[in-house]
């Protein structure tokens, strides 16, 4: 090196710094690379993706070749710099100290910190092309890598450190949820919402999505026949639950269109009506939604009656009710009044029935009322008040203010909701915050 001109020796130091920075930037980019994204790029056949995936499958060998190369160049640079300083300025301790400090600064900034920051910022753009250079280096240096790994693994075994257990890393549901939430603009809002709702299905049962007992449109088999015919002609649903005397005594499920077709072809009688009834399909309260969806697929039923441990009817659930939990409301399962059809009015108010399910209310008005307890708005307010209010009462639950407008001896019938963040002009007799 002493025979080379000074500019060539300085140029050699710069080349060595670039080589050292290459290994530093490659190490950080490889470790910061998203493995799921890399698998997607490999399936698409992107240049360097398959090679990178192969290198990351042998992390111990990859890190060995990178660290060997990086430390080799970082060792040569100070030696070469010291040689240049001695040849140019002699054995002056001050000059040697300054040269050592300068080369340490150059290595730290330009061969370590700056490359690692860039590698962590753009891992995909750097790791894929870098793998095309590292892969042949790994093959050439295989004997050295084997020897280094032998010493390193022996040392780890002495410390009882198992490096094989960390390779199989599976994401939990909450980790997947975090990935979806942080996807930002990379995923359409609707798609992100569906995936988040899908994760929620693991934690809910048919009680959360069913139509409550009070809102079931049912037909009393013992009612006057004229009333039965009128209800068939004006009913809102295509399938009706038919009971005898008490709704807990369900006879079956009636297909309205088929019944009306039979009515046109022949005179409909009670016995004919009974023959048209399909066998009712009962499911126990608390059945997980995912499990119930599978039951629907296997049994080919489209209507399930939810009963409690005493056999009392609690509600009704259909596949559409479950699907709406994923993609939002796409059918109109119940007719809403004109005052509630449009959601919030110009004053930021909305009047709803007390029997409205909380999950449906949250989805409809974009609220965050708690759903881990009572299933209906009436139940939630009664849980807080611990009594049925006699007069107007305003309750604040989180950031939502609600005013009880009408109630009777059994339940709260009508509630006015105020949009979160909007001042309400309610004159309720008392305000409870929860």
Secondary structure as the mmCIF struct_conf table of DSSP 4:
data_model
#
loop_
_struct_conf.conf_type_id
_struct_conf.id
_struct_conf.beg_label_comp_id
_struct_conf.beg_label_asym_id
_struct_conf.beg_label_seq_id
_struct_conf.end_label_comp_id
_struct_conf.end_label_asym_id
_struct_conf.end_label_seq_id
TURN_TY1_P TURN_TY1_P1 UNK A 2 UNK A 3
BEND BEND1 UNK A 4 UNK A 4
HELX_RH_AL_P HELX_RH_AL_P1 UNK A 6 UNK A 32
BEND BEND2 UNK A 33 UNK A 33
HELX_RH_AL_P HELX_RH_AL_P2 UNK A 35 UNK A 44
TURN_TY1_P TURN_TY1_P2 UNK A 45 UNK A 45
TURN_TY1_P TURN_TY1_P3 UNK A 47 UNK A 48
HELX_RH_AL_P HELX_RH_AL_P3 UNK A 49 UNK A 56
TURN_TY1_P TURN_TY1_P4 UNK A 57 UNK A 58
HELX_RH_AL_P HELX_RH_AL_P4 UNK A 59 UNK A 89
BEND BEND3 UNK A 91 UNK A 91
HELX_RH_AL_P HELX_RH_AL_P5 UNK A 93 UNK A 106
HELX_RH_PI_P HELX_RH_PI_P1 UNK A 107 UNK A 113
HELX_RH_AL_P HELX_RH_AL_P6 UNK A 114 UNK A 121
BEND BEND4 UNK A 122 UNK A 122
HELX_RH_AL_P HELX_RH_AL_P7 UNK A 123 UNK A 140
TURN_TY1_P TURN_TY1_P5 UNK A 141 UNK A 141
HELX_RH_AL_P HELX_RH_AL_P8 UNK A 142 UNK A 158
TURN_TY1_P TURN_TY1_P6 UNK A 159 UNK A 160
BEND BEND5 UNK A 163 UNK A 164
TURN_TY1_P TURN_TY1_P7 UNK A 165 UNK A 166
BEND BEND6 UNK A 167 UNK A 167
HELX_RH_AL_P HELX_RH_AL_P9 UNK A 173 UNK A 181
TURN_TY1_P TURN_TY1_P8 UNK A 182 UNK A 183
HELX_RH_3T_P HELX_RH_3T_P1 UNK A 184 UNK A 186
BEND BEND7 UNK A 187 UNK A 187
HELX_RH_AL_P HELX_RH_AL_P10 UNK A 189 UNK A 200
HELX_RH_3T_P HELX_RH_3T_P2 UNK A 201 UNK A 203
STRN STRN1 UNK A 205 UNK A 205
HELX_RH_AL_P HELX_RH_AL_P11 UNK A 206 UNK A 209
BEND BEND8 UNK A 210 UNK A 210
STRN STRN2 UNK A 211 UNK A 212
HELX_RH_3T_P HELX_RH_3T_P3 UNK A 213 UNK A 215
STRN STRN3 UNK A 218 UNK A 220
TURN_TY1_P TURN_TY1_P9 UNK A 221 UNK A 222
BEND BEND9 UNK A 223 UNK A 223
HELX_RH_AL_P HELX_RH_AL_P12 UNK A 225 UNK A 234
BEND BEND10 UNK A 236 UNK A 238
STRN STRN4 UNK A 239 UNK A 243
BEND BEND11 UNK A 244 UNK A 246
TURN_TY1_P TURN_TY1_P10 UNK A 247 UNK A 248
BEND BEND12 UNK A 249 UNK A 249
STRN STRN5 UNK A 250 UNK A 255
HELX_RH_AL_P HELX_RH_AL_P13 UNK A 256 UNK A 265
BEND BEND13 UNK A 266 UNK A 266
HELX_RH_AL_P HELX_RH_AL_P14 UNK A 270 UNK A 275
TURN_TY1_P TURN_TY1_P11 UNK A 276 UNK A 276
HELX_LH_PP_P HELX_LH_PP_P1 UNK A 277 UNK A 277
STRN STRN6 UNK A 278 UNK A 278
HELX_LH_PP_P HELX_LH_PP_P2 UNK A 279 UNK A 280
STRN STRN7 UNK A 282 UNK A 284
TURN_TY1_P TURN_TY1_P12 UNK A 285 UNK A 286
STRN STRN8 UNK A 288 UNK A 288
HELX_RH_AL_P HELX_RH_AL_P15 UNK A 289 UNK A 299
BEND BEND14 UNK A 302 UNK A 302
STRN STRN9 UNK A 304 UNK A 307
TURN_TY1_P TURN_TY1_P13 UNK A 309 UNK A 310
BEND BEND15 UNK A 311 UNK A 311
STRN STRN10 UNK A 313 UNK A 317
HELX_RH_AL_P HELX_RH_AL_P16 UNK A 319 UNK A 327
BEND BEND16 UNK A 331 UNK A 331
BEND BEND17 UNK A 334 UNK A 334
HELX_LH_PP_P HELX_LH_PP_P3 UNK A 335 UNK A 337
HELX_RH_AL_P HELX_RH_AL_P17 UNK A 338 UNK A 341
TURN_TY1_P TURN_TY1_P14 UNK A 342 UNK A 342
BEND BEND18 UNK A 343 UNK A 344
TURN_TY1_P TURN_TY1_P15 UNK A 346 UNK A 347
BEND BEND19 UNK A 348 UNK A 348
STRN STRN11 UNK A 349 UNK A 353
TURN_TY1_P TURN_TY1_P16 UNK A 354 UNK A 355
STRN STRN12 UNK A 357 UNK A 357
HELX_RH_AL_P HELX_RH_AL_P18 UNK A 358 UNK A 365
TURN_TY1_P TURN_TY1_P17 UNK A 366 UNK A 366
BEND BEND20 UNK A 372 UNK A 373
BEND BEND21 UNK A 375 UNK A 375
STRN STRN13 UNK A 376 UNK A 376
HELX_RH_AL_P HELX_RH_AL_P19 UNK A 377 UNK A 385
BEND BEND22 UNK A 386 UNK A 387
BEND BEND23 UNK A 390 UNK A 391
STRN STRN14 UNK A 393 UNK A 397
TURN_TY1_P TURN_TY1_P18 UNK A 398 UNK A 399
STRN STRN15 UNK A 400 UNK A 407
BEND BEND24 UNK A 409 UNK A 410
STRN STRN16 UNK A 412 UNK A 418
TURN_TY1_P TURN_TY1_P19 UNK A 420 UNK A 421
BEND BEND25 UNK A 422 UNK A 422
BEND BEND26 UNK A 429 UNK A 429
STRN STRN17 UNK A 431 UNK A 433
#
